[in-house]
Amino acid sequence: MKLRDFRLLALSTFFENVTRGENVVLGWVILELTDSPFMVGLAVGIRHAPAFFLGI
């Protein structure tokens, strides 16, 4: 494997982990603001709806 390929893999893994952290923070903030698990699910669902419908 070339070094360039490894750097791209490491970079994409980094951004995936940032996105996972964003999802945790989003859920946490919504839960703190609303105290409603339903609203957490709704917010996360809305956040991921474009990827679901566009197949990304």
C-alpha positions as CSV (number, residue, x, y, z in Angstrom):
1,M,0.0,0.0,0.0
2,K,1.3,3.4,-0.9
3,L,1.7,6.0,1.8
4,R,-0.8,8.3,0.0
5,D,-3.5,5.6,0.3
6,F,-2.8,5.3,4.1
7,R,-3.0,9.0,4.5
8,L,-6.4,9.1,2.8
9,L,-7.6,6.2,4.9
10,A,-6.5,7.9,8.1
11,L,-8.1,11.2,7.0
12,S,-11.4,9.6,6.2
13,T,-11.3,7.7,9.5
14,F,-10.7,10.9,11.3
15,F,-13.7,12.6,9.7
16,E,-15.9,9.6,10.4
17,N,-15.0,9.9,14.1
18,V,-15.7,13.6,14.1
19,T,-19.1,12.9,12.7
20,R,-19.8,10.2,15.3
21,G,-18.9,12.8,18.0
22,E,-21.2,15.3,16.4
23,N,-24.1,12.8,16.6
24,V,-23.4,12.2,20.3
25,V,-23.2,15.9,21.1
26,L,-26.4,16.6,19.0
27,G,-28.3,14.0,21.0
28,W,-27.0,15.2,24.3
29,V,-27.8,18.9,23.6
30,I,-31.3,18.1,22.4
31,L,-31.9,15.9,25.4
32,E,-30.7,18.6,27.8
33,L,-32.9,21.2,26.1
34,T,-36.1,19.2,25.7
35,D,-35.8,16.3,28.2
36,S,-37.5,14.2,25.5
37,P,-36.0,11.1,23.9
38,F,-38.5,11.5,21.1
39,M,-37.1,14.9,20.2
40,V,-33.6,13.3,20.2
41,G,-34.7,10.7,17.8
42,L,-36.5,13.3,15.7
43,A,-33.4,15.5,15.6
44,V,-31.1,12.7,14.7
45,G,-33.5,11.4,12.1
46,I,-33.8,14.9,10.5
47,R,-30.0,15.1,10.6
48,H,-29.6,11.9,8.6
49,A,-32.6,12.1,6.4
50,P,-30.8,13.6,3.4
51,A,-28.2,10.8,3.4
52,F,-31.0,8.2,3.7
53,F,-33.0,9.6,0.8
54,L,-30.1,10.4,-1.5
55,G,-28.4,7.1,-0.7
56,I,-25.1,8.6,0.3
